[in-house]
Amino acid sequence: MEESCRVCGVINPQWVVTDKIFKNGTKHKEMRCPDCQSFYKYQKQNKEDIFYFGKYKGEKVSEVMVKDEDYIKWFLKNGIPKAARALQRVVDKINNKKIGEEK
Ligand SMILES: [Zn+2]
């Protein structure tokens, strides 16, 4: 996909990307033009990795896994199926990542 800076017009530059944490806990990558430093857009990140419900709403799944593993287990069993499946994917992703880092 072709993306160009709206200010200086450079096409497909090496966007300068920095992490921004929003107030609601979601993380976005802020893209800026490397030539004129003007803001281009946010790329939304890790949407699934934050609880959108329950007592840990707004907190990272990875952090809740550390401090309250029982809640995670409980939710996987008893949470609404759609949410439990989404959580399972996040948990798997985090576990896979840890295994990858240990190697
Ligand atoms: Zn530019």
Residues whose N, C-alpha, C, O or C-beta is under 5 A from the ligand:
A	BS01	ZN	C5 V7 C8 G9 C33 D35 C36 Q37
